[in-house]
Amino acid sequence: MNALIIIDIQLDFLPGGALAVERGDEVIPVINSLQASYDLVVATQDWHPIDHKSFFTAHEGKQPFEQIVLHGLNQVLWPMHCVQETEGATLAPELSTKAVEAVFRKGMDREIDSYSGFFDNGRKKSTGMADYLKGRGVTEVAVCGLAADYCVYYTANDALDLGFKAGIIEQASRPIDRRRYEQLKASFQQKGGQML
C-alpha cells in the first residue's frame, strides 16, 4: 500500500507569506491532481507556539537565517511563521483536502524545531505518523510540498530510516535553497531514496 505525504502547504510558506518559498504556489495544482493515484493521503502542518525558539525573535540581537546551536543541534533562526491559530498557519484553501485522512502537526514544542513529519529534529518525540502509516499497511511513501530542502527532505529521509520505500516528488515540491537541495538530493538517492 502506498501513501502520499503532503508537507506544509500553509499560507506562510506561499508567496506573500512570512516564510515564502519561491513559486511555492505552483505545487498546489500538481498535488491536487496526484492525490487520486495513492491508496492513502496524509498531510503535515507546522504549528508553532508564538515564542518558539527557532524564531529569530526569540534571540536578542539575532537576524533571520542566522544559525545557532540550540540544545546541541544546529538551528536556522527563521522569521516567525505558522504560529498556532493564525491565518498563516492554515492550510492553503486551494489545496484539496477531500482525500486527506489525517493531518500531523509538528513544531509544537517551543524548545526544538521539527522539520520531519515523523520526529522533532532531535528525534526525541514522534508525531505518531509512522505508527499511523504502518497501522494502515503502508510500505511505500511519496513525499511532496514545502520546502524541498527542509521538511520534505527530512520527512522522506526519516521514512527510509523507518523502513518505508520512499521518494520525493520533485514536480510537486520547491526548495528554499536550490544548491542545498541538490546536495541533499544526492545523499537521499545514495541512501536508496527515489526522485519521482
N, C-alpha and C positions, 0 to 999 in steps of 0.2 A: 504494500500500500504506500502511496506517495502523498506528500503534503507540500503545499505552498506556504512559505512563511513570509508574510508581508511586514517589512520593517519600517516603523516610524513615519508613516505618511501623514504627518501632522503639519498644521499651518505654519508653525515656527520654522520648519525646515524647507518651506516652499518660498519662491520669490516674494519678497516683501516681508518675510518673517524675520524673527530675531536672530536666527542662525541659518540663513537661507543657503541651500545647496544650489549652485548654478544649474539652471534648466531642470530643477527637481520636479517641476510640474509635468514635464514631458513623460514621466514614467507612469502616471496615473492611468491614462487610457490603455497602455500596454498591460499593466497589472489587471485592470478590469477585464480585458479580453483573455488573459491567461487562466483566470480562476476556474473556468469550467473544465479545464484539462486535468485537474487534480482531484484526488479522492477526498482530500481534506484541506481546508484553508484556515489558517490562523494568522493572527497579527500581533505586533508588539506596539507599545506606546510608552514613550518617555514620560515620566510622571514625577517631576522633581518637587521637593519642598522648596519654598522661596529662598531659604538660606542654605541651599546645597553647596557643599564645599568645592564642587567642580566649577562653580561660577567665580569669575574674576572678582566680582563684587564682594565675595566673602573673604578676600585677602587684601588688606590695605596696601595701597601703592602698586598693585599689580595691574597689568593691562590684559585685554583679551588676547588669547592664543599664546601667552607666556606659558612656560612649563615649570612645574614644581614637583617635588616629591611629597606625596600625601600618604601617610601611614605606610611608608615603604614602597609605594607604587608611583611610577611616573604619571603625572596628571597634567593634561592640557587644561588651561583655565578658559572656559567657554563664556561667551556672553550669556546672560540669563535667558533661559529658554525652557519651553514645555513645563512651566510652573503649574502645579496641580490646580484644577478648577479655573484655568484661564483659557481664553479663546485660542491662544497659540498652541496649547496642548491638545486641542481637539483634532480628531482625525479629519482629513480634508473631506468636505462634503461631496466632492466629485468622485471620491473613492467608493466603489461599490462594495458594500459590506454584507450584502444579502447572503453570500456563501460563507462568510467568516463565522466559524463556530465558537472561537474563543479569542479574547484579547488579553495578552500578558503584559502587565505594567512592570516597568523597570526604573531603576534610578531613584527609588523612594527613600533609601537610607541616605541621610544627609552627609554621612562621613565617607561614602565611597561611590564612585561612578559605576555605571553598568552599561557597557557597550553591547554586550551579548544579550540576546533574548533568553538565554539559558541561565546565566550566572551574573553576579556582580564581578567587577574587574579583579578582585582578589579570590574569586571562586569560593567565598565563604558561605554565600546564600544562593539557593536555587530559586528560580521563578516558578518552578513546577511544570514548565513547558515540556521538558524531556519526558517526565512521567506521563504527562497527558498524551503526548505523541505515541510513546511506547504502549500505553494502555489502549490506544486505538489501533495498534498493529502497524504503525508506520515504520518503514525500514529505510525510506529514501526521502530526502527533503531538497527542495529548491528554494533558495533564499533570494529576495529582491527588495528594493526600496532605497532608503536613505539613511546614512550616506554609505556608499560602497566601500570606502576605505576605513570606516569605523564600525558602525553597528551591523551592517550587512556582513562584512568580512568576519568580525568576531563571532557572530552567530553561526555562520557557515563553518568556521574553523572549530568551534566547540561541538557542532553537530558531528564532525568527523571523529573528534575525541570521544564522543558518546556512543560511537558505533553505527551511526547512520551513514548511508551513502549520501554525499552532499554536493550540491552545485550552486553556483551563483549565476543568476540570470542577468547578463550584462545589459541587455536591451532595456531591462526594467529597473536599473539601478544607476545612480550617479554619484561620483566621488566629490569630496571637498578638494582633495589634492591629487591630481591625476598621477603625478610621479610616485607618490606614496602608494597609491592604489596599484600601479604596475608592479612594484616590488612585492607587495602583499599577495597579489595575484599569483606571481611566480612561486612563492613559498607555499601557497594554498594548493597549487597544482602538483608541486613536488610531493606533497603530503597525501595526494590521492584525490583531491578535490577537482571538480569539473567546472569548466566555464560553459554555461548553457546558452 
